[in-house]
């Protein structure tokens, strides 16, 4: 049985405060964001998720493509909600962490069945930062990671829904101006 989880859209408009959940895709000019209130929700059920996962012990699980699951993130050893993006057949399906937006290859030993009682929507959306090149070079990415680290709060001049539904475009004028001043982004003619 496939669990369906609703995707929340970020609020549209001007002067919107967002929390940066993941910046590992900055090379493409994108970050994953949620609202402050939703970030608190994520933190709350995150605790329940650890308890649930540890109760399952050794039940490794191989999700189907597009199936929700929970997966252990290598870097901090914690469990997070995920969705299977592809199965390579080597026991390491690629999983997107729904509440953060980053993608990782996770071994099936570190994957568990999605808990039926977890009906929380997905609060995190991909956001393209307007004015950044489609491919950001290393120096620019490093500077961006410094300016908008994970967990930081950003005030967006504007947020608009864009392309498909869970994709947003955000305007961070001050950030872009700073990067141009430092010569990390070329001025548009």
Protein Blocks (a to p, Z undefined) as FASTA:
>chain_A
ZZddddddddedehiacddfbfklmmnopacdddfklmmmmmmmmmmmmmmmmmnmmacc
dddehiacddddfklopacddddfbdehnopacdddfknopacdddfklcccddfklmcd
cfbdcdddehiafbdcfklmmmmmmmmgghiacddfbacdehjfklccdddfklmmmmmm
nopaccdZZ
